[in-house]
Amino acid sequence: MARRLYETVDDLMSEKKVADKLAVKWGVDMKKLPNHQRMDYAMQRRDKVVGLCEIKCRTFQWGDYPTVILSASKVKYAAEIYSQFHIKTMFAVCDREGVIKYTPIHELKYSLEYGGRTSTPRDDQDSELVVAISVYDFSKLEGEKNE
């Protein structure tokens, strides 16, 4: 049986708003990818894929935690795409105040951890191998809130 999807329509709308801001700042068209392709968006310029992007909208505020967790399988996929096609992957995170920060993940050198949703799991797949990315590795999207 396939795993239930917990992503809501509101979640997708929030991600789309972030994608639209990234598209303007980076001069790309954001193309939503199907779930089996692991990343949220392909970034296109003149009909050529120039990058991939994973977007998370979180309820924390930047500074609440020292790291941001991302599934190790997404980092592995980003590395494989970079190795095969030389396409970079960005990880963009929007906090509850609307502050967007991003970091490249195609060449991450973090160690594996076991984590995810461990305190209130929704199912047996909510905990997995993850990487904890330091908040200091993120750059703020220019022209965004609290600049």
N, C-alpha and C positions, 0 to 999 in steps of 0.2 A: 504494500500500500504506500502511496506517495505521502510525503510529509505535508501536513497542513501549512499553508502560507500564513504568516502572521502580519505581513505587510498590508496595511489598510489603504483605502483610496486616499485618505488624508496624508498618509506617509508618502505615497507616490506624488501627490500634489506638492508637498513640501520639497521633495527631492527635485521636482521639475523646476520650482522657483529658484533653487540653488543652481541647477544646470543652466537656466536662462541667464543668470548673473555671470556664471563662468564663461558662457558662450560670448557674451559681450566683452568681458575683460580680456579674454584670450583670443578673440577673433576667429572662433570656430563655430560650426554647427554641431549641436549635440543630438545624437541619434540614439534613442532608447534601445537597449539590447534585450533580447529574450533571456529569461532566467538561466538557461543552460550555458550561457556564455560568461557566467560568473561576475562580470562587471556591469555596472548600471548603464553606462553610456560609451559610445564611440564618439571621438571628436574628429570632425571632418573639416577639411579646408579644400575648396575647389575639387570636391568629389573624391578626395584622397583621405584615408584614415591616417591621422597624424598622432593620435593618442587614444588612450582609454581612460575612463574615470569611474571611480567608485565613490558614491555620495552617501553620507550618513547625516541624519538630522537627530541630534541628541538633546536630552532634557537637562544636561549639565550646563554649567557656565565655564568657559575657559578659565583655568586656574583652580577649579574644584578638585581635580585629580592630576597626578603627575604624568599620566599616560592616557592614550586612547587605544582601545583594543580593536584588533581586526583579525578576522579569520585567517589562519595560516594558509588555507586553501586558496584564498584570494591573492595573497602575496605570492604563492607558488605559481598561480596562473599568470600573474603580472610578469614574473621572471621568465616564464616559458615564452610568453608573447614577445618580450624584449629580446630574448635569445634568438628566437626564430625569425622575427620580423623587424627588429630594432624599433619597435613602437613603445613609447614610454607610457606608464600608467600613473595617474594622479589619484590621491585619496583626499577628498574634500569633506570637511566636517563643519556643520553649522550648529552652533550652540543655541540654547533657549532664548538668547538675546538677539539672535540673527547674525552673530559674528561668524564669518566663514574663514576657515584656515585650511591650508592644503599642504601636502607633502608628496614627493614621488615615492612610489613603493616598488618599482621594478628592480631596484638593486638594494633592497633593505638587507641589513646584516644584523638583525635582532635574533635572539635565541627564542626557541619555542617554549611556550608555557601552556599549561592546561587551564582553561578559563572559559569565559563567556558568561552566560546567565546561570551562575552556580547557586545563588541563594534562593531564587524563585523560578526554577526551571518550569517551562510549559510542557516539555516532553523530554524524551531521553536524548535528543539531539541538540539541546540548548547549550550543552557544554562540549567543548572541542579544543583542538590545538589552535592557539592564537599567538599573535605577536603583540606586545605592548609597546606602542610607539611613543616616545617622549614628546610632550607638548612643545618642547624646545626645537623639535625637528620640523614643526609646522610654520608656514609663512602665512601672514594675514593677507587676504585678498584686498588689494588696494582700493580705496574709495568706499569701503564698507563701514558699518557702524562702529562706533567707539574708536575711530582711527586717531 
